[in-house]
């Protein structure tokens, strides 16, 4: 997420976005202050959904802005 323009990388935190394209349902978890903590949650969700064979569920780390 970094390596580009520092102004674009600046955010108030991170959230984990989970979307199920089969049902159209979505949810958001967080905010997390540290990208590392949010990234660990992403991996946890991906592993959980993979074990349950919900491979189509989209789990992604997203920048969070208060305004």
C-alpha positions as CSV (number, residue, x, y, z in Angstrom):
1,X,0.0,0.0,0.0
2,X,2.9,2.3,0.3
3,X,5.7,3.4,-2.0
4,X,3.8,6.0,-3.9
5,X,2.9,9.5,-3.1
6,X,3.0,10.0,0.7
7,X,-0.1,12.1,0.6
8,X,-2.0,9.2,-1.0
9,X,-0.8,6.8,1.6
10,X,-1.8,9.0,4.5
11,X,-5.0,7.8,6.3
12,X,-6.6,7.6,9.7
13,X,-6.4,3.8,9.9
14,X,-7.3,0.7,8.1
15,X,-10.4,-1.5,7.8
16,X,-11.0,-5.0,6.6
17,X,-13.7,-5.2,3.9
18,X,-15.5,-8.6,3.4
19,X,-17.8,-9.0,0.4
20,X,-19.8,-12.1,-0.6
21,X,-20.6,-11.7,-4.3
22,X,-23.0,-14.7,-4.1
23,X,-25.3,-13.1,-1.5
24,X,-24.4,-9.4,-2.1
25,X,-23.7,-9.0,1.6
26,X,-20.7,-7.1,2.9
27,X,-19.2,-6.1,6.2
28,X,-16.4,-4.0,7.4
29,X,-14.1,-4.6,10.5
30,X,-12.0,-2.1,12.3
31,X,-10.7,0.5,12.2
32,X,-7.2,-0.7,12.9
33,X,-4.5,1.9,13.6
34,X,-1.6,-0.2,12.3
35,X,-1.5,-1.8,8.8
36,X,0.2,-4.8,10.3
37,X,-2.7,-5.6,12.6
38,X,-5.3,-5.1,9.8
39,X,-3.2,-7.3,7.5
40,X,-3.3,-10.1,10.1
41,X,-7.1,-9.8,10.3
42,X,-7.2,-10.1,6.5
43,X,-5.1,-13.3,6.6
44,X,-7.3,-14.7,9.4
45,X,-10.5,-14.1,7.4
46,X,-9.0,-15.5,4.2
47,X,-7.9,-18.6,6.0
48,X,-11.3,-19.0,7.7
49,X,-13.3,-18.6,4.5
50,X,-10.9,-20.9,2.7
51,X,-11.3,-23.7,5.3
52,X,-15.1,-23.3,4.9
53,X,-14.7,-23.4,1.1
54,X,-16.1,-19.9,0.6
55,X,-13.3,-19.1,-1.9
56,X,-15.5,-16.5,-3.7
57,X,-15.6,-14.2,-0.7
58,X,-13.6,-11.1,-1.2
59,X,-11.4,-10.0,1.8
60,X,-9.3,-6.8,1.4
61,X,-7.4,-4.2,3.4
62,X,-8.8,-0.7,2.8
63,X,-7.5,2.7,3.9
64,X,-9.9,4.4,6.3
65,X,-10.5,8.2,6.3
66,X,-12.6,10.0,9.0
67,X,-13.9,12.6,6.6
